[in-house]
Amino acid sequence: MLPRIRAALREAWQVVRGVVGENAYEKYLEHHRLHHPDAQPLSEREFWRQHIDRGDRNPGARCC
């Protein structure tokens, strides 16, 4: 029973991470690996800096 509860919590946590965008760097790395295998991916720090800058330049429908 406990392993099933842990698995369900782990899956729920992954859903939450996806909703808030915390897994964006992991998605970026997967995309990069599939579509740009010969190029060096951005470091996590560089990725988040560009991600935040892009959001600041194009705020879209966010509230703040």
PDBQT receptor file of N, H, CA, C and O in Angstrom, charges set to zero:
ATOM      1  N   MET A   1       0.817  -1.198   0.000  1.00  0.00    +0.000 N 
ATOM      2  CA  MET A   1       0.000   0.000   0.000  1.00  0.00    +0.000 C 
ATOM      3  C   MET A   1       0.861   1.263   0.000  1.00  0.00    +0.000 C 
ATOM      4  O   MET A   1       0.602   2.192  -0.765  1.00  0.00    +0.000 OA
ATOM      5  N   LEU A   2       1.864   1.296   0.840  1.00  0.00    +0.000 N 
ATOM      6  H   LEU A   2       2.074   0.541   1.461  1.00  0.00    +0.000 HD
ATOM      7  CA  LEU A   2       2.740   2.466   0.932  1.00  0.00    +0.000 C 
ATOM      8  C   LEU A   2       3.452   2.766  -0.399  1.00  0.00    +0.000 C 
ATOM      9  O   LEU A   2       3.549   3.934  -0.774  1.00  0.00    +0.000 OA
ATOM     10  N   PRO A   3       3.948   1.761  -1.116  1.00  0.00    +0.000 N 
ATOM     11  CA  PRO A   3       4.574   2.064  -2.418  1.00  0.00    +0.000 C 
ATOM     12  C   PRO A   3       3.602   2.712  -3.409  1.00  0.00    +0.000 C 
ATOM     13  O   PRO A   3       4.003   3.565  -4.201  1.00  0.00    +0.000 OA
ATOM     14  N   ARG A   4       2.338   2.314  -3.368  1.00  0.00    +0.000 N 
ATOM     15  H   ARG A   4       2.012   1.621  -2.725  1.00  0.00    +0.000 HD
ATOM     16  CA  ARG A   4       1.353   2.927  -4.273  1.00  0.00    +0.000 C 
ATOM     17  C   ARG A   4       1.088   4.373  -3.901  1.00  0.00    +0.000 C 
ATOM     18  O   ARG A   4       0.919   5.223  -4.776  1.00  0.00    +0.000 OA
ATOM     19  N   ILE A   5       1.053   4.654  -2.610  1.00  0.00    +0.000 N 
ATOM     20  H   ILE A   5       1.191   3.963  -1.900  1.00  0.00    +0.000 HD
ATOM     21  CA  ILE A   5       0.851   6.037  -2.156  1.00  0.00    +0.000 C 
ATOM     22  C   ILE A   5       2.043   6.893  -2.586  1.00  0.00    +0.000 C 
ATOM     23  O   ILE A   5       1.867   8.006  -3.082  1.00  0.00    +0.000 OA
ATOM     24  N   ARG A   6       3.251   6.370  -2.396  1.00  0.00    +0.000 N 
ATOM     25  H   ARG A   6       3.394   5.466  -1.993  1.00  0.00    +0.000 HD
ATOM     26  CA  ARG A   6       4.449   7.107  -2.811  1.00  0.00    +0.000 C 
ATOM     27  C   ARG A   6       4.446   7.374  -4.308  1.00  0.00    +0.000 C 
ATOM     28  O   ARG A   6       4.781   8.473  -4.751  1.00  0.00    +0.000 OA
ATOM     29  N   ALA A   7       4.066   6.362  -5.087  1.00  0.00    +0.000 N 
ATOM     30  H   ALA A   7       3.795   5.469  -4.727  1.00  0.00    +0.000 HD
ATOM     31  CA  ALA A   7       4.021   6.523  -6.544  1.00  0.00    +0.000 C 
ATOM     32  C   ALA A   7       2.993   7.583  -6.937  1.00  0.00    +0.000 C 
ATOM     33  O   ALA A   7       3.247   8.399  -7.822  1.00  0.00    +0.000 OA
ATOM     34  N   ALA A   8       1.847   7.569  -6.285  1.00  0.00    +0.000 N 
ATOM     35  H   ALA A   8       1.641   6.905  -5.565  1.00  0.00    +0.000 HD
ATOM     36  CA  ALA A   8       0.807   8.557  -6.587  1.00  0.00    +0.000 C 
ATOM     37  C   ALA A   8       1.268   9.960  -6.218  1.00  0.00    +0.000 C 
ATOM     38  O   ALA A   8       1.030  10.911  -6.964  1.00  0.00    +0.000 OA
ATOM     39  N   LEU A   9       1.929  10.094  -5.069  1.00  0.00    +0.000 N 
ATOM     40  H   LEU A   9       2.123   9.322  -4.464  1.00  0.00    +0.000 HD
ATOM     41  CA  LEU A   9       2.451  11.403  -4.674  1.00  0.00    +0.000 C 
ATOM     42  C   LEU A   9       3.536  11.882  -5.629  1.00  0.00    +0.000 C 
ATOM     43  O   LEU A   9       3.585  13.064  -5.970  1.00  0.00    +0.000 OA
ATOM     44  N   ARG A  10       4.399  10.980  -6.060  1.00  0.00    +0.000 N 
ATOM     45  H   ARG A  10       4.359  10.020  -5.783  1.00  0.00    +0.000 HD
ATOM     46  CA  ARG A  10       5.457  11.347  -7.003  1.00  0.00    +0.000 C 
ATOM     47  C   ARG A  10       4.847  11.829  -8.326  1.00  0.00    +0.000 C 
ATOM     48  O   ARG A  10       5.300  12.816  -8.905  1.00  0.00    +0.000 OA
ATOM     49  N   GLU A  11       3.831  11.129  -8.786  1.00  0.00    +0.000 N 
ATOM     50  H   GLU A  11       3.462  10.328  -8.316  1.00  0.00    +0.000 HD
ATOM     51  CA  GLU A  11       3.162  11.523 -10.027  1.00  0.00    +0.000 C 
ATOM     52  C   GLU A  11       2.460  12.874  -9.864  1.00  0.00    +0.000 C 
ATOM     53  O   GLU A  11       2.516  13.713 -10.763  1.00  0.00    +0.000 OA
ATOM     54  N   ALA A  12       1.813  13.081  -8.745  1.00  0.00    +0.000 N 
ATOM     55  H   ALA A  12       1.767  12.399  -8.015  1.00  0.00    +0.000 HD
ATOM     56  CA  ALA A  12       1.147  14.361  -8.485  1.00  0.00    +0.000 C 
ATOM     57  C   ALA A  12       2.169  15.494  -8.444  1.00  0.00    +0.000 C 
ATOM     58  O   ALA A  12       1.912  16.582  -8.959  1.00  0.00    +0.000 OA
ATOM     59  N   TRP A  13       3.317  15.243  -7.840  1.00  0.00    +0.000 N 
ATOM     60  H   TRP A  13       3.526  14.358  -7.422  1.00  0.00    +0.000 HD
ATOM     61  CA  TRP A  13       4.373  16.254  -7.766  1.00  0.00    +0.000 C 
ATOM     62  C   TRP A  13       4.855  16.621  -9.168  1.00  0.00    +0.000 C 
ATOM     63  O   TRP A  13       5.104  17.795  -9.441  1.00  0.00    +0.000 OA
ATOM     64  N   GLN A  14       4.991  15.649 -10.054  1.00  0.00    +0.000 N 
ATOM     65  H   GLN A  14       4.789  14.695  -9.833  1.00  0.00    +0.000 HD
ATOM     66  CA  GLN A  14       5.416  15.932 -11.419  1.00  0.00    +0.000 C 
ATOM     67  C   GLN A  14       4.375  16.780 -12.146  1.00  0.00    +0.000 C 
ATOM     68  O   GLN A  14       4.735  17.648 -12.942  1.00  0.00    +0.000 OA
ATOM     69  N   VAL A  15       3.116  16.544 -11.887  1.00  0.00    +0.000 N 
ATOM     70  H   VAL A  15       2.824  15.839 -11.240  1.00  0.00    +0.000 HD
ATOM     71  CA  VAL A  15       2.053  17.359 -12.488  1.00  0.00    +0.000 C 
ATOM     72  C   VAL A  15       2.164  18.798 -11.995  1.00  0.00    +0.000 C 
ATOM     73  O   VAL A  15       2.074  19.739 -12.784  1.00  0.00    +0.000 OA
ATOM     74  N   VAL A  16       2.357  18.964 -10.707  1.00  0.00    +0.000 N 
ATOM     75  H   VAL A  16       2.431  18.200 -10.066  1.00  0.00    +0.000 HD
ATOM     76  CA  VAL A  16       2.499  20.311 -10.143  1.00  0.00    +0.000 C 
ATOM     77  C   VAL A  16       3.706  21.010 -10.755  1.00  0.00    +0.000 C 
ATOM     78  O   VAL A  16       3.619  22.184 -11.112  1.00  0.00    +0.000 OA
ATOM     79  N   ARG A  17       4.820  20.315 -10.881  1.00  0.00    +0.000 N 
ATOM     80  H   ARG A  17       4.890  19.361 -10.591  1.00  0.00    +0.000 HD
ATOM     81  CA  ARG A  17       6.021  20.908 -11.486  1.00  0.00    +0.000 C 
ATOM     82  C   ARG A  17       5.733  21.375 -12.913  1.00  0.00    +0.000 C 
ATOM     83  O   ARG A  17       6.215  22.427 -13.334  1.00  0.00    +0.000 OA
ATOM     84  N   GLY A  18       4.951  20.594 -13.651  1.00  0.00    +0.000 N 
ATOM     85  H   GLY A  18       4.560  19.740 -13.308  1.00  0.00    +0.000 HD
ATOM     86  CA  GLY A  18       4.608  20.976 -15.015  1.00  0.00    +0.000 C 
ATOM     87  C   GLY A  18       3.721  22.203 -15.069  1.00  0.00    +0.000 C 
ATOM     88  O   GLY A  18       3.886  23.058 -15.939  1.00  0.00    +0.000 OA
ATOM     89  N   VAL A  19       2.781  22.291 -14.142  1.00  0.00    +0.000 N 
ATOM     90  H   VAL A  19       2.647  21.597 -13.435  1.00  0.00    +0.000 HD
ATOM     91  CA  VAL A  19       1.860  23.421 -14.111  1.00  0.00    +0.000 C 
ATOM     92  C   VAL A  19       2.596  24.722 -13.814  1.00  0.00    +0.000 C 
ATOM     93  O   VAL A  19       2.314  25.749 -14.432  1.00  0.00    +0.000 OA
ATOM     94  N   VAL A  20       3.526  24.687 -12.881  1.00  0.00    +0.000 N 
ATOM     95  H   VAL A  20       3.755  23.853 -12.378  1.00  0.00    +0.000 HD
ATOM     96  CA  VAL A  20       4.228  25.916 -12.514  1.00  0.00    +0.000 C 
ATOM     97  C   VAL A  20       5.456  26.178 -13.383  1.00  0.00    +0.000 C 
ATOM     98  O   VAL A  20       6.106  27.213 -13.231  1.00  0.00    +0.000 OA
ATOM     99  N   GLY A  21       5.782  25.265 -14.286  1.00  0.00    +0.000 N 
ATOM    100  H   GLY A  21       5.254  24.424 -14.410  1.00  0.00    +0.000 HD
ATOM    101  CA  GLY A  21       6.887  25.489 -15.210  1.00  0.00    +0.000 C 
ATOM    102  C   GLY A  21       8.257  25.104 -14.673  1.00  0.00    +0.000 C 
ATOM    103  O   GLY A  21       9.277  25.416 -15.287  1.00  0.00    +0.000 OA
ATOM    104  N   GLU A  22       8.283  24.437 -13.545  1.00  0.00    +0.000 N 
ATOM    105  H   GLU A  22       7.454  24.184 -13.046  1.00  0.00    +0.000 HD
ATOM    106  CA  GLU A  22       9.565  24.073 -12.943  1.00  0.00    +0.000 C 
ATOM    107  C   GLU A  22      10.351  23.078 -13.793  1.00  0.00    +0.000 C 
ATOM    108  O   GLU A  22      11.576  23.010 -13.691  1.00  0.00    +0.000 OA
ATOM    109  N   ASN A  23       9.663  22.314 -14.625  1.00  0.00    +0.000 N 
ATOM    110  H   ASN A  23       8.668  22.370 -14.707  1.00  0.00    +0.000 HD
ATOM    111  CA  ASN A  23      10.349  21.322 -15.447  1.00  0.00    +0.000 C 
ATOM    112  C   ASN A  23      10.693  21.855 -16.840  1.00  0.00    +0.000 C 
ATOM    113  O   ASN A  23      10.997  21.073 -17.741  1.00  0.00    +0.000 OA
ATOM    114  N   ALA A  24      10.647  23.157 -17.023  1.00  0.00    +0.000 N 
ATOM    115  H   ALA A  24      10.400  23.792 -16.291  1.00  0.00    +0.000 HD
ATOM    116  CA  ALA A  24      10.913  23.748 -18.335  1.00  0.00    +0.000 C 
ATOM    117  C   ALA A  24      12.323  23.437 -18.829  1.00  0.00    +0.000 C 
ATOM    118  O   ALA A  24      12.512  23.179 -20.018  1.00  0.00    +0.000 OA
ATOM    119  N   TYR A  25      13.309  23.455 -17.946  1.00  0.00    +0.000 N 
ATOM    120  H   TYR A  25      13.155  23.664 -16.980  1.00  0.00    +0.000 HD
ATOM    121  CA  TYR A  25      14.679  23.166 -18.368  1.00  0.00    +0.000 C 
ATOM    122  C   TYR A  25      14.816  21.714 -18.813  1.00  0.00    +0.000 C 
ATOM    123  O   TYR A  25      15.516  21.433 -19.785  1.00  0.00    +0.000 OA
ATOM    124  N   GLU A  26      14.163  20.795 -18.122  1.00  0.00    +0.000 N 
ATOM    125  H   GLU A  26      13.594  21.024 -17.332  1.00  0.00    +0.000 HD
ATOM    126  CA  GLU A  26      14.201  19.391 -18.517  1.00  0.00    +0.000 C 
ATOM    127  C   GLU A  26      13.563  19.203 -19.896  1.00  0.00    +0.000 C 
ATOM    128  O   GLU A  26      14.073  18.449 -20.724  1.00  0.00    +0.000 OA
ATOM    129  N   LYS A  27      12.451  19.890 -20.133  1.00  0.00    +0.000 N 
ATOM    130  H   LYS A  27      12.037  20.503 -19.460  1.00  0.00    +0.000 HD
ATOM    131  CA  LYS A  27      11.802  19.822 -21.449  1.00  0.00    +0.000 C 
ATOM    132  C   LYS A  27      12.718  20.409 -22.525  1.00  0.00    +0.000 C 
ATOM    133  O   LYS A  27      12.830  19.862 -23.623  1.00  0.00    +0.000 OA
ATOM    134  N   TYR A  28      13.370  21.527 -22.199  1.00  0.00    +0.000 N 
ATOM    135  H   TYR A  28      13.279  21.971 -21.307  1.00  0.00    +0.000 HD
ATOM    136  CA  TYR A  28      14.308  22.146 -23.130  1.00  0.00    +0.000 C 
ATOM    137  C   TYR A  28      15.429  21.176 -23.494  1.00  0.00    +0.000 C 
ATOM    138  O   TYR A  28      15.767  21.034 -24.670  1.00  0.00    +0.000 OA
ATOM    139  N   LEU A  29      16.003  20.511 -22.501  1.00  0.00    +0.000 N 
ATOM    140  H   LEU A  29      15.729  20.626 -21.546  1.00  0.00    +0.000 HD
ATOM    141  CA  LEU A  29      17.093  19.567 -22.770  1.00  0.00    +0.000 C 
ATOM    142  C   LEU A  29      16.634  18.419 -23.660  1.00  0.00    +0.000 C 
ATOM    143  O   LEU A  29      17.365  18.003 -24.560  1.00  0.00    +0.000 OA
ATOM    144  N   GLU A  30      15.440  17.906 -23.421  1.00  0.00    +0.000 N 
ATOM    145  H   GLU A  30      14.847  18.244 -22.690  1.00  0.00    +0.000 HD
ATOM    146  CA  GLU A  30      14.907  16.826 -24.254  1.00  0.00    +0.000 C 
ATOM    147  C   GLU A  30      14.713  17.301 -25.691  1.00  0.00    +0.000 C 
ATOM    148  O   GLU A  30      15.088  16.608 -26.638  1.00  0.00    +0.000 OA
ATOM    149  N   HIS A  31      14.121  18.494 -25.848  1.00  0.00    +0.000 N 
ATOM    150  H   HIS A  31      13.817  19.056 -25.079  1.00  0.00    +0.000 HD
ATOM    151  CA  HIS A  31      13.939  19.057 -27.192  1.00  0.00    +0.000 C 
ATOM    152  C   HIS A  31      15.296  19.254 -27.874  1.00  0.00    +0.000 C 
ATOM    153  O   HIS A  31      15.467  18.913 -29.044  1.00  0.00    +0.000 OA
ATOM    154  N   HIS A  32      16.235  19.795 -27.143  1.00  0.00    +0.000 N 
ATOM    155  H   HIS A  32      16.095  20.072 -26.192  1.00  0.00    +0.000 HD
ATOM    156  CA  HIS A  32      17.568  20.074 -27.688  1.00  0.00    +0.000 C 
ATOM    157  C   HIS A  32      18.250  18.781 -28.128  1.00  0.00    +0.000 C 
ATOM    158  O   HIS A  32      18.861  18.725 -29.195  1.00  0.00    +0.000 OA
ATOM    159  N   ARG A  33      18.140  17.750 -27.304  1.00  0.00    +0.000 N 
ATOM    160  H   ARG A  33      17.644  17.796 -26.438  1.00  0.00    +0.000 HD
ATOM    161  CA  ARG A  33      18.748  16.463 -27.629  1.00  0.00    +0.000 C 
ATOM    162  C   ARG A  33      18.157  15.880 -28.911  1.00  0.00    +0.000 C 
ATOM    163  O   ARG A  33      18.879  15.305 -29.725  1.00  0.00    +0.000 OA
ATOM    164  N   LEU A  34      16.847  16.029 -29.089  1.00  0.00    +0.000 N 
ATOM    165  H   LEU A  34      16.260  16.496 -28.428  1.00  0.00    +0.000 HD
ATOM    166  CA  LEU A  34      16.183  15.464 -30.263  1.00  0.00    +0.000 C 
ATOM    167  C   LEU A  34      16.406  16.284 -31.535  1.00  0.00    +0.000 C 
ATOM    168  O   LEU A  34      16.574  15.717 -32.614  1.00  0.00    +0.000 OA
ATOM    169  N   HIS A  35      16.410  17.610 -31.415  1.00  0.00    +0.000 N 
ATOM    170  H   HIS A  35      16.274  18.070 -30.538  1.00  0.00    +0.000 HD
ATOM    171  CA  HIS A  35      16.415  18.464 -32.598  1.00  0.00    +0.000 C 
ATOM    172  C   HIS A  35      17.749  19.141 -32.893  1.00  0.00    +0.000 C 
ATOM    173  O   HIS A  35      17.964  19.609 -34.012  1.00  0.00    +0.000 OA
ATOM    174  N   HIS A  36      18.633  19.202 -31.929  1.00  0.00    +0.000 N 
ATOM    175  H   HIS A  36      18.458  18.822 -31.021  1.00  0.00    +0.000 HD
ATOM    176  CA  HIS A  36      19.922  19.880 -32.114  1.00  0.00    +0.000 C 
ATOM    177  C   HIS A  36      21.051  19.055 -31.479  1.00  0.00    +0.000 C 
ATOM    178  O   HIS A  36      21.784  19.564 -30.631  1.00  0.00    +0.000 OA
ATOM    179  N   PRO A  37      21.192  17.799 -31.879  1.00  0.00    +0.000 N 
ATOM    180  CA  PRO A  37      22.137  16.915 -31.181  1.00  0.00    +0.000 C 
ATOM    181  C   PRO A  37      23.600  17.348 -31.280  1.00  0.00    +0.000 C 
ATOM    182  O   PRO A  37      24.407  16.978 -30.427  1.00  0.00    +0.000 OA
ATOM    183  N   ASP A  38      23.948  18.117 -32.293  1.00  0.00    +0.000 N 
ATOM    184  H   ASP A  38      23.292  18.418 -32.985  1.00  0.00    +0.000 HD
ATOM    185  CA  ASP A  38      25.347  18.515 -32.468  1.00  0.00    +0.000 C 
ATOM    186  C   ASP A  38      25.694  19.821 -31.759  1.00  0.00    +0.000 C 
ATOM    187  O   ASP A  38      26.866  20.191 -31.694  1.00  0.00    +0.000 OA
ATOM    188  N   ALA A  39      24.717  20.508 -31.239  1.00  0.00    +0.000 N 
ATOM    189  H   ALA A  39      23.764  20.207 -31.291  1.00  0.00    +0.000 HD
ATOM    190  CA  ALA A  39      24.959  21.803 -30.582  1.00  0.00    +0.000 C 
ATOM    191  C   ALA A  39      24.995  21.638 -29.069  1.00  0.00    +0.000 C 
ATOM    192  O   ALA A  39      24.347  20.757 -28.505  1.00  0.00    +0.000 OA
ATOM    193  N   GLN A  40      25.756  22.496 -28.436  1.00  0.00    +0.000 N 
ATOM    194  H   GLN A  40      26.283  23.212 -28.894  1.00  0.00    +0.000 HD
ATOM    195  CA  GLN A  40      25.852  22.499 -26.973  1.00  0.00    +0.000 C 
ATOM    196  C   GLN A  40      24.605  23.165 -26.387  1.00  0.00    +0.000 C 
ATOM    197  O   GLN A  40      24.284  24.287 -26.779  1.00  0.00    +0.000 OA
ATOM    198  N   PRO A  41      23.894  22.516 -25.466  1.00  0.00    +0.000 N 
ATOM    199  CA  PRO A  41      22.723  23.164 -24.861  1.00  0.00    +0.000 C 
ATOM    200  C   PRO A  41      23.155  24.259 -23.885  1.00  0.00    +0.000 C 
ATOM    201  O   PRO A  41      24.291  24.283 -23.412  1.00  0.00    +0.000 OA
ATOM    202  N   LEU A  42      22.229  25.150 -23.602  1.00  0.00    +0.000 N 
ATOM    203  H   LEU A  42      21.306  25.130 -23.986  1.00  0.00    +0.000 HD
ATOM    204  CA  LEU A  42      22.483  26.179 -22.600  1.00  0.00    +0.000 C 
ATOM    205  C   LEU A  42      22.647  25.524 -21.229  1.00  0.00    +0.000 C 
ATOM    206  O   LEU A  42      22.075  24.467 -20.962  1.00  0.00    +0.000 OA
ATOM    207  N   SER A  43      23.421  26.155 -20.381  1.00  0.00    +0.000 N 
ATOM    208  H   SER A  43      23.886  27.014 -20.599  1.00  0.00    +0.000 HD
ATOM    209  CA  SER A  43      23.472  25.699 -18.991  1.00  0.00    +0.000 C 
ATOM    210  C   SER A  43      22.117  26.011 -18.361  1.00  0.00    +0.000 C 
ATOM    211  O   SER A  43      21.340  26.796 -18.905  1.00  0.00    +0.000 OA
ATOM    212  N   GLU A  44      21.842  25.402 -17.226  1.00  0.00    +0.000 N 
ATOM    213  H   GLU A  44      22.473  24.765 -16.784  1.00  0.00    +0.000 HD
ATOM    214  CA  GLU A  44      20.557  25.668 -16.569  1.00  0.00    +0.000 C 
ATOM    215  C   GLU A  44      20.440  27.142 -16.206  1.00  0.00    +0.000 C 
ATOM    216  O   GLU A  44      19.370  27.735 -16.344  1.00  0.00    +0.000 OA
ATOM    217  N   ARG A  45      21.522  27.726 -15.749  1.00  0.00    +0.000 N 
ATOM    218  H   ARG A  45      22.391  27.245 -15.637  1.00  0.00    +0.000 HD
ATOM    219  CA  ARG A  45      21.517  29.156 -15.382  1.00  0.00    +0.000 C 
ATOM    220  C   ARG A  45      21.225  30.030 -16.607  1.00  0.00    +0.000 C 
ATOM    221  O   ARG A  45      20.409  30.949 -16.535  1.00  0.00    +0.000 OA
ATOM    222  N   GLU A  46      21.892  29.740 -17.734  1.00  0.00    +0.000 N 
ATOM    223  H   GLU A  46      22.554  28.993 -17.793  1.00  0.00    +0.000 HD
ATOM    224  CA  GLU A  46      21.653  30.513 -18.963  1.00  0.00    +0.000 C 
ATOM    225  C   GLU A  46      20.220  30.341 -19.438  1.00  0.00    +0.000 C 
ATOM    226  O   GLU A  46      19.583  31.305 -19.862  1.00  0.00    +0.000 OA
ATOM    227  N   PHE A  47      19.707  29.103 -19.370  1.00  0.00    +0.000 N 
ATOM    228  H   PHE A  47      20.225  28.320 -19.026  1.00  0.00    +0.000 HD
ATOM    229  CA  PHE A  47      18.338  28.841 -19.806  1.00  0.00    +0.000 C 
ATOM    230  C   PHE A  47      17.340  29.687 -19.011  1.00  0.00    +0.000 C 
ATOM    231  O   PHE A  47      16.484  30.354 -19.593  1.00  0.00    +0.000 OA
ATOM    232  N   TRP A  48      17.452  29.656 -17.677  1.00  0.00    +0.000 N 
ATOM    233  H   TRP A  48      18.147  29.114 -17.204  1.00  0.00    +0.000 HD
ATOM    234  CA  TRP A  48      16.491  30.386 -16.853  1.00  0.00    +0.000 C 
ATOM    235  C   TRP A  48      16.622  31.889 -17.049  1.00  0.00    +0.000 C 
ATOM    236  O   TRP A  48      15.620  32.604 -17.020  1.00  0.00    +0.000 OA
ATOM    237  N   ARG A  49      17.844  32.381 -17.250  1.00  0.00    +0.000 N 
ATOM    238  H   ARG A  49      18.658  31.801 -17.274  1.00  0.00    +0.000 HD
ATOM    239  CA  ARG A  49      18.027  33.813 -17.497  1.00  0.00    +0.000 C 
ATOM    240  C   ARG A  49      17.283  34.208 -18.772  1.00  0.00    +0.000 C 
ATOM    241  O   ARG A  49      16.547  35.195 -18.770  1.00  0.00    +0.000 OA
ATOM    242  N   GLN A  50      17.462  33.453 -19.862  1.00  0.00    +0.000 N 
ATOM    243  H   GLN A  50      18.060  32.652 -19.864  1.00  0.00    +0.000 HD
ATOM    244  CA  GLN A  50      16.763  33.750 -21.115  1.00  0.00    +0.000 C 
ATOM    245  C   GLN A  50      15.255  33.580 -20.960  1.00  0.00    +0.000 C 
ATOM    246  O   GLN A  50      14.482  34.371 -21.501  1.00  0.00    +0.000 OA
ATOM    247  N   HIS A  51      14.838  32.562 -20.229  1.00  0.00    +0.000 N 
ATOM    248  H   HIS A  51      15.465  31.920 -19.789  1.00  0.00    +0.000 HD
ATOM    249  CA  HIS A  51      13.419  32.295 -20.020  1.00  0.00    +0.000 C 
ATOM    250  C   HIS A  51      12.751  33.477 -19.300  1.00  0.00    +0.000 C 
ATOM    251  O   HIS A  51      11.674  33.925 -19.695  1.00  0.00    +0.000 OA
ATOM    252  N   ILE A  52      13.387  33.963 -18.266  1.00  0.00    +0.000 N 
ATOM    253  H   ILE A  52      14.262  33.600 -17.945  1.00  0.00    +0.000 HD
ATOM    254  CA  ILE A  52      12.850  35.101 -17.507  1.00  0.00    +0.000 C 
ATOM    255  C   ILE A  52      12.885  36.376 -18.347  1.00  0.00    +0.000 C 
ATOM    256  O   ILE A  52      11.919  37.139 -18.352  1.00  0.00    +0.000 OA
ATOM    257  N   ASP A  53      13.978  36.612 -19.049  1.00  0.00    +0.000 N 
ATOM    258  H   ASP A  53      14.763  35.992 -19.044  1.00  0.00    +0.000 HD
ATOM    259  CA  ASP A  53      14.070  37.794 -19.914  1.00  0.00    +0.000 C 
ATOM    260  C   ASP A  53      12.990  37.777 -20.989  1.00  0.00    +0.000 C 
ATOM    261  O   ASP A  53      12.387  38.810 -21.278  1.00  0.00    +0.000 OA
ATOM    262  N   ARG A  54      12.740  36.602 -21.584  1.00  0.00    +0.000 N 
ATOM    263  H   ARG A  54      13.230  35.763 -21.349  1.00  0.00    +0.000 HD
ATOM    264  CA  ARG A  54      11.709  36.473 -22.615  1.00  0.00    +0.000 C 
ATOM    265  C   ARG A  54      10.344  36.806 -22.016  1.00  0.00    +0.000 C 
ATOM    266  O   ARG A  54       9.537  37.476 -22.660  1.00  0.00    +0.000 OA
ATOM    267  N   GLY A  55      10.078  36.351 -20.801  1.00  0.00    +0.000 N 
ATOM    268  H   GLY A  55      10.734  35.806 -20.277  1.00  0.00    +0.000 HD
ATOM    269  CA  GLY A  55       8.812  36.665 -20.135  1.00  0.00    +0.000 C 
ATOM    270  C   GLY A  55       8.668  38.145 -19.828  1.00  0.00    +0.000 C 
ATOM    271  O   GLY A  55       7.567  38.693 -19.880  1.00  0.00    +0.000 OA
ATOM    272  N   ASP A  56       9.790  38.795 -19.508  1.00  0.00    +0.000 N 
ATOM    273  H   ASP A  56      10.685  38.350 -19.466  1.00  0.00    +0.000 HD
ATOM    274  CA  ASP A  56       9.746  40.239 -19.237  1.00  0.00    +0.000 C 
ATOM    275  C   ASP A  56       9.488  41.038 -20.516  1.00  0.00    +0.000 C 
ATOM    276  O   ASP A  56       8.789  42.051 -20.485  1.00  0.00    +0.000 OA
ATOM    277  N   ARG A  57      10.046  40.588 -21.628  1.00  0.00    +0.000 N 
ATOM    278  H   ARG A  57      10.614  39.766 -21.653  1.00  0.00    +0.000 HD
ATOM    279  CA  ARG A  57       9.851  41.294 -22.900  1.00  0.00    +0.000 C 
ATOM    280  C   ARG A  57       8.443  41.062 -23.457  1.00  0.00    +0.000 C 
ATOM    281  O   ARG A  57       7.879  41.948 -24.098  1.00  0.00    +0.000 OA
ATOM    282  N   ASN A  58       7.883  39.897 -23.221  1.00  0.00    +0.000 N 
ATOM    283  H   ASN A  58       8.341  39.176 -22.700  1.00  0.00    +0.000 HD
ATOM    284  CA  ASN A  58       6.562  39.528 -23.752  1.00  0.00    +0.000 C 
ATOM    285  C   ASN A  58       5.686  39.004 -22.611  1.00  0.00    +0.000 C 
ATOM    286  O   ASN A  58       5.515  37.793 -22.474  1.00  0.00    +0.000 OA
ATOM    287  N   PRO A  59       5.133  39.896 -21.797  1.00  0.00    +0.000 N 
ATOM    288  CA  PRO A  59       4.394  39.439 -20.620  1.00  0.00    +0.000 C 
ATOM    289  C   PRO A  59       3.109  38.677 -20.930  1.00  0.00    +0.000 C 
ATOM    290  O   PRO A  59       2.637  37.924 -20.079  1.00  0.00    +0.000 OA
ATOM    291  N   GLY A  60       2.538  38.843 -22.094  1.00  0.00    +0.000 N 
ATOM    292  H   GLY A  60       2.921  39.455 -22.785  1.00  0.00    +0.000 HD
ATOM    293  CA  GLY A  60       1.346  38.093 -22.446  1.00  0.00    +0.000 C 
ATOM    294  C   GLY A  60       0.200  38.363 -21.487  1.00  0.00    +0.000 C 
ATOM    295  O   GLY A  60      -0.134  39.518 -21.224  1.00  0.00    +0.000 OA
ATOM    296  N   ALA A  61      -0.399  37.313 -20.968  1.00  0.00    +0.000 N 
ATOM    297  H   ALA A  61      -0.128  36.374 -21.182  1.00  0.00    +0.000 HD
ATOM    298  CA  ALA A  61      -1.591  37.444 -20.136  1.00  0.00    +0.000 C 
ATOM    299  C   ALA A  61      -1.309  37.291 -18.653  1.00  0.00    +0.000 C 
ATOM    300  O   ALA A  61      -2.239  37.116 -17.865  1.00  0.00    +0.000 OA
ATOM    301  N   ARG A  62      -0.069  37.351 -18.263  1.00  0.00    +0.000 N 
ATOM    302  H   ARG A  62       0.686  37.493 -18.902  1.00  0.00    +0.000 HD
ATOM    303  CA  ARG A  62       0.197  37.187 -16.825  1.00  0.00    +0.000 C 
ATOM    304  C   ARG A  62      -0.256  38.425 -16.057  1.00  0.00    +0.000 C 
ATOM    305  O   ARG A  62      -0.410  39.499 -16.639  1.00  0.00    +0.000 OA
ATOM    306  N   CYS A  63      -0.464  38.278 -14.788  1.00  0.00    +0.000 N 
ATOM    307  H   CYS A  63      -0.338  37.405 -14.316  1.00  0.00    +0.000 HD
ATOM    308  CA  CYS A  63      -1.076  39.346 -14.002  1.00  0.00    +0.000 C 
ATOM    309  C   CYS A  63      -0.096  40.436 -13.594  1.00  0.00    +0.000 C 
ATOM    310  O   CYS A  63      -0.533  41.565 -13.368  1.00  0.00    +0.000 OA
ATOM    311  N   CYS A  64       1.192  40.170 -13.487  1.00  0.00    +0.000 N 
ATOM    312  H   CYS A  64       1.547  39.254 -13.671  1.00  0.00    +0.000 HD
ATOM    313  CA  CYS A  64       2.118  41.166 -12.943  1.00  0.00    +0.000 C 
ATOM    314  C   CYS A  64       3.286  41.438 -13.885  1.00  0.00    +0.000 C 
ATOM    315  O   CYS A  64       4.154  42.252 -13.573  1.00  0.00    +0.000 OA
TER     316      CYS A  64
